[in-house]
Amino acid sequence: MKILVPIKRVVDYNVKVRPLSDQSNVDLNNVKMSVNPFCEIALEEAVRLKESGAATEVIAVTVGKQASQEQLRTALALGADRAILVESDTLAEPLVIAKALAKICEDEKPHLIILGKQAIDGDNNQTGQMLSALMGYSQATNASEIKLSADSADVTREIDGGLQTIKISLPAIVTTDLRLNEPRYASLPNIMKAKKKELNIINLSEMGFDTSIRTELLSVELPPQRAAGVIVESVDELIDKLKNEAKVIS
C-alpha cells in the first residue's frame, strides 16, 4: 500500500507573526519556517502505518517555492521514503494545490492520501475536500483514529457532538485532527540519511492546468489590542457596568 502525504511550509507556530509595514502580507524576513503542525501529524500516522506493516511506501509532497525542500527533507528524516516538490514562485491557493496533488495522484496511484485538516497560516481547511472531489475518492475529515484493512478504512472523526466512526473504501483521503497522534522528533542519523533520499522537482507551470489566482489579499493587520480591565469595588458596581457600559445583561 502506498501512502501520499501532502505537507506545507508555514511560519513556525512558536513565532509571533507581524505584518509588513505596508500591510500587504505577513513579514517573512528572517522568520523560522517549519512543517505545518497538522501535516506533521499526517506524516506521523503514515509512518506508523508503514511501521505496522499496513503500508509499504510513504511519499511526501508539497507545492511551494524552492525553499520548501527544507521541509521535505524534514519529512524524509521523519520517515518518508521519498519526496516530490511541485515548485511554484507564487503562493498557490487551495484549489491549485488540490489540482497539483490530483496530477501527482494520477501518476503515483496511492491507496491512501493523509493530510492535515488545515494549515496554520491560511486556516482554509479546503485542500483535502477539493482533492477528494477532483479525484472522486472517499474522504474522512477531522480524523482522530485510523484503522486500515485490505480495501477499506475505519476512521473515527471528531464532530460537534463527540466522536463518529465511519468506514470508507480505498483509495481514500483522510484529513487529520490534533488528537490522532503525537509526532516524533527526527534523530540525527535519520537527518543525515534524509540527505540521500530521492527528492524530485516538478514545475507547477508545466502541469497543464490553470494556476491563476482567484482571490486577492487586501491587507494583513494585527488584531486590535484589548483595553485594560478595571477593578470594581462591589458586585453592584460590576452589575451596573455590565448592564450600562458593556450592555451584556439587561
N, C-alpha and C positions, 0 to 999 in steps of 0.2 A: 504493500500500500504506500502510495506517495502522498505526502502532505505538503501543501504550499502555504507559506506564512508571509503575508504582506506586512511590512513594517514601515514606520515613518520616522524621519529625523525631526525632532522638536527641541525647543529650548528645555533644558533640564528642569525638572519640576521643583528643584530647590532654588532656582534662580528667580528673583523678583523682576519681572519684565517691566520695561519702560518704553513709552512711545518715542519716536523720533521727534526732534524739535518742531518739525512742520506737521506732525501728527498724521503723516502719510502711511505709517506702518510701525511695526514693533522694531525697536533698536536691537539689531543682532550683532553689533560690533563687539568683539571680544567676549561674547557670551558663550557659556558652555552648552553644547548640544548633546543630546542623548537619544536613545531609542525611546519612543513613546511608551509610557508605563503599561498601557493596555496591550501594546504589541509584545512587550516582554512576557506578559502572562500567556499570550497566544503561543509564543515561541517555546516557552517552558512546557506547555501542555503538549505540543507537538513532539518535543524531545522526549518527554516522559512516555508518550505513546510508542515512540521508536524503541526506547529502552525496555519497554514491557513486551516487545515483540509484535505489537499490533501494527506497526508501520516499518517500512524498510528504508525510506529516504525522506529527509526534511529539506525543503528548499526555501530560502529566504529571498524575498523580492521587495524592492522599493522603487517608487517613482520620485525622482528628485535630482538635485544638482550633483556634480561630481563629488562634492564633499560628503555625500551620503554613503560613499564607500566605507567611511569610518564606522557607521552604524551597521553596515552589512558585515564588516569584519568582526564587530562585536557579536552579531548573531551567529557567525561561524564559530567564534570562540565559545559561545554558549551551547553549541551542539548541532547547529545546522550543517548539512553536508556540502552544500554549495549555495551560491547566491547569484542573483540577477539584478542589475541596476538598469532601470529604464530612465535614461538620462534626459533631463529637461532643464533648460536655462531659466524657466519661469516656474513659479509655484502653481502646480496643477490643481484644478478643482476636483471634488469627489467624483463627478461623472467622468472626467477624463481619466482619472486614476482607475476607476472601475472598468472603463473600456480597455485601458492598457493591460490590466490584470486579466481581462477576458481573453485578450490576444495571447498572453502567456499561458493561460489555461488551455487554450486550443492546442498549443504546442506541447506542453508538459503533460496534459491529461491527468491532473491529480485526482485522487479519490476523495480528498478532504481539503478544504481551504479553511484555515483558522486565522482570524484576525481580531484585533482589538475592536471593541464596540465603537470607540471614538478616539480621536486624537485630542490631546490636552491643549492644543493651540486653537484650532477652529471649533472643536466640540460639535462637529456636524452630525456624527452618527448616521452616515449615509452610504459610505462606500460598500459595506457588506451587503446591504439590501439592494443597492444598484447592481452589484456584480451578480447577485442571485437572479435578478430579473433579466439581465443580459444573457446569462448562461442557461437559464431555465433549470437551475439546481434547487434542491430542497434547501431550506435555511432554518437556523435556530439562533435567536439573538439573546444577549444577556446571559450567557451560559455560566453556571456555577459548578457543573459537573458534566463530564462526557464519558460515556461507555460505548465502545465500539464493538460491533460484531462483523460478520463477513460482508453483509450487504446493507447494513443499517447502523444507526447510532441512536442511543438513548441519551437525550440531553435534558438536564434539569435547568430550568430558566428561573431567573428572579423576576417576579412580577409584583404589581402593587399589593395583591392580596396574600403574597407569600411565595411559594415555590410551585412550579408547574413542570412536569416531566412529559416530554413528547418523544416520539420515535420518528426519525427522518430517514429516508432512503439515501444511499450513496450513489453518485457523488453528491456532496453537500457542502454548504457554507455555514460556519459557526462563528459568531462574534462573542468575545469573552468579556466577562464581568470581573470585578476585583477579587471575588471570593473563590475563583476557580482554583488558584494555586498561589504559591509564593515563589517567585523566580529565584534562580540560583545566581551566584556570582561566578564570573569567568576566572578560572585559575590561570596562573602564569604559563604553565605548559600548553594549555589549550589556546591561549592568546598567541603563542608562538606557532602552534600548528595551524591556526587560522590563516596565517600569512601565506601558507602554501595551498590552501583550498581554492577551488575554482570559483572565480567571480567573473561573470560575463556581463558585458555592457551593450545595451541596445539603445538607439536614439529614438526618443518619443516621436519626433517629426517624421520618422521613416516607417511608422507602424500602420499608416494607411487609413487614418480616420481624423475627423475634425477635432482639433485640440484648442479651438478658440475659447476665450474666457467669456463666460455668460453672466458673471456678477462683477460689480465694481465696488472696491473698498473705498468708502468715502473718508473715513478718518478713524484713528485709534486714539482713545483718550483714557486716562486713568479714571476710576470711579470717584465721585465727589467724596471728600473727607467728611466723616461723621462729626457732627457738632459735639462739643464736650458735654458730658452729663451734669446734672445739678443735684445737690443734696437737699432733700426736703426735711423739714423739722417734724412733720407729723403725717399720719395716714390721711387726715382731712386735706392737708395741702397737696398730697400726692393725688388724691381723687380729683381735686379741683384742677390740677394741671392736666391730668389725663382727659378730663371732661372738656375743659375750656380752651386749652392750648393744643394738646395733641389731638383732641376730638376723636379718641378711640373708644370712648364709652359715652353713653347717653343717660 
